[in-house]
Amino acid sequence: MGTVNANGVTLGVESFGDDDAPLVLLAGGTTMLSWPDALCERLAAGGRRVVRYDLRDSGESTTADPEAPAYTLRDLASDAAALARALGGGPAHLAGTGVGGMVAQVAALDHPEAFSALTLAGTRAVAPGPPDDDLPDHDAATMSRLFAHPMPDWTDREAVAEFAAAGAAILGDDPDTARTTAARVWDRTPGTDPPVQLANQLGMVFSALDCAPRWRERLPGIAIPTLVVHGRRDPFFPVANAEAIAREIPGARLLVLEDAATAIPDASADEVAEAMLALGTGRS
């Protein structure tokens, strides 16, 4: 792991594969560890240079004030484009998951010259907050169970890991994977202040970002090969959100993971990697 200076900030990065191979840039949602090791390794084995990175206010990237972020969603999109240019090797295949998927949509629209392909995982086409009337919101029963779960002592690594495992069980994800990932995220978090931990573990900072103007209506302008990946059992962003994105981006392919919820499970790494590697090759 290391850092790269791009767009006036420091971004934490980790690379897999040959530095001379075509670049796949993975925007975390929020930290780079939102992208599982198994998928990164599978993409690298497929002949790609894979670089996953932390968004601002998470991991090894610039952390300022997560309670009052002095940047917008479009600044995060500019970070992605600047990082792709700094890493070199021509336009990158950009992928984003969760909030990183929102960043990736805006980046592909605002900086089309920087990207050759787009993968959007577990995300939607509108900003944090209430969705459009034609899009399903978070499952109410699931959200009630999540919010009923008390916050952990953020100074206690094991308590944070157990909190993540319990949340994963409610969402339908694998608790053991979530526990391990949360502990790794905790180890990379620059401090135990609750706002900083929330930004790293839960991404709460992004609900405060300025996401104007809207980008959903611009999606038909995306002209690069696009893959939309989503879990059939996702209660946070129900699958109809992915179906809407795939309809609105010309030629986009929708890959629904029948046994997945909000996270990409290791068991799906081969299927997702194969679909990502096929972008731009004419294979389907």
Phi, psi and omega in degrees: 000154179198199179224156175225136175273123181208136177058031176081008178229167175260130181242128175287132184226157170218136184248147173230142173091187185282130181297339181268357182280161176303141189273130167248118184254119185253112178275120182291164177226066018255325182271163179301334184287357170296336176265118186293147178306318185300320179290316179300316181293323179293320177295320178296321178294337178274011175091027179242150168270116184255125176235115175257148185216158178273136169291166177304152179065025174211155176053228182266007177278169181306125175244124180244270181225092183299340179280341180216070184297130181263042179208169183241175175301325180290331172294320177295323176296320177294327175301315182299315181294317180295322179294318178302318180292319181295327180284336174076178178094013178093181181303145184256154166278112183263133176229139178223144178237140182061232176299326176299332175290327174293315177303316183295321178299312181293321179298317180294329179281318185277336185225059187298333182290343185274349190228143182253342180200163187219131171236130181239119185240130172054046186223189177212174190260014177226162187290166173307142184118193181299137180276174172297158184300332183270003180249140178287140177273178175306144176297122189297318181295319179295317180296323179298318178293320179297313184287341177283346182278120184293147176296149180276174167284108187293348176276353185253106184304315183291324179294321178295318179296319179291325176299316179295319180297318179295320177295321179297319179298321178294321182281345181097009177268174182282117183297322182295317177297316181296321179297313180296316181295317180298322178295320177295319178298315179303317181296333182264356183279129184280065177125164182251011175301134183308317179298324180289318177294320177299320179297323182278317185273321188240349179067026185297336182301331189286342176289345181263359184282148171283115181250013179275150355282167179300153179241349185303317183292345179269351185305324178299346178276354177287122188245012179255155179305134187227137175241132177246120183246134182205146176279132179300328186260020182290114178270348183278306169242090182307153193300336178298337174296318178291320179299323178294316178300314183295328176290323191270343175263119184304128175074006183295144175261135176257123176245109179262124178271106191298328184256011184256158175247250184271334183258156172275110182286154179303328181295340179260002186301317181296317182295317180291316180299316180300318180293322178292319181293335181281344182300129177083358181260351182088357177271157178221000000 
